[in-house]
């Protein structure tokens, strides 16, 4: 999650002095929702988990029922990406290594064992991994050369290696190059190539592959030739979502509860457009769907028996409805629960909570589900905000709270028109996410500043 640009107008005549900001906490930056558990990362690279833990999926060294109803820290630093499967999890570290924990009944951990669960993270690949996806009973990952790899169950051809029911307990390469994004569902997989084409393999009884049939396939087949930018397949889902470069949302597959959002409850085996433009992110649950628009609004459709849509009811809907009007930056959908992040670095959740997967401190003691978004983790004070302090000699100090270790650039311009931003300096945020940048005001004109994250 990259913070949005912040613009501040500084007047020499303003005599107010604001203290520099400090932050002892970090924002939540990434989220993942499994069948009955949840994961998230903070800006310092720490990994946190909550919910069901019977198969050791939380990675805390225990096998506990029902699990934990409060977020617990699993690793203190270095984690860069997370993926939650049915009852197993994958994550990447900053060195490109792939790690896994939890259920291994179908060898989805890829550690070379057979049906041996683990309740501690174990390294699967030592480096070179760039992206991960966890289906219900299989796992996928990409390497830096664009190759696609998989392990685990393959009963429906979800690994795309040309076989059925010949799963593997070690990572196996399916494609040698050109893959840029991956998603894993219930017995099927989606992936994108560098030309923007969408490819699918595996289970297809509900039309989830979108190839015009309901026949499974064990080799990747192309569904869309170009312009696809994002894909989503639920952990226990028979429907698929994707975005195109024009911001349009498309869907295919099962639709018993209206999860496609097309106004019907009919399955479709071909992609259909649901929203014409403005969509920026997608997530697929078991039978519900979430998406974000460019204005930061959160929308949902489909099954709502546990309040996972967050609309204040327990009624299903077959058309998109707005849940939050703005400020949402990331989404994740589990089997019957949903998670999202806000721009202040806070984590929110709604839906089923019998195993504590919402992390709100309750389970089935009279509060096993909620049909309204509730805050789980608060954003740190001052996060994603700029404060100013005038110094002697005409200098001004801009203080910004962002993500620890991220590089931030200070840009400056003297008028609002034309848009001519001039870079000033780039520095990394400290361990608390704080960065302080100093520059000199021009006394002859207005000064406009922005702070932005940079690679």
Helices and strands as residue ranges (DSSP letters): E 6-10, E 28-33, E 37-42, E 47-53, E 64-75, E 79-84, E 88-93, E 98-102, E 118-125, E 129-134, E 138-143, E 148-152, E 168-175, E 179-184, E 188-193, E 198-202, E 217-224, E 228-233, E 239-244, E 249-253, E 268-275, E 279-284, E 288-293, E 298-302, E 317-324, E 328-333, E 337-342, E 347-352, E 369-377, E 386-390, G 392-394, E 395-401, E 407-413, E 422-428, E 434-440, E 447-454
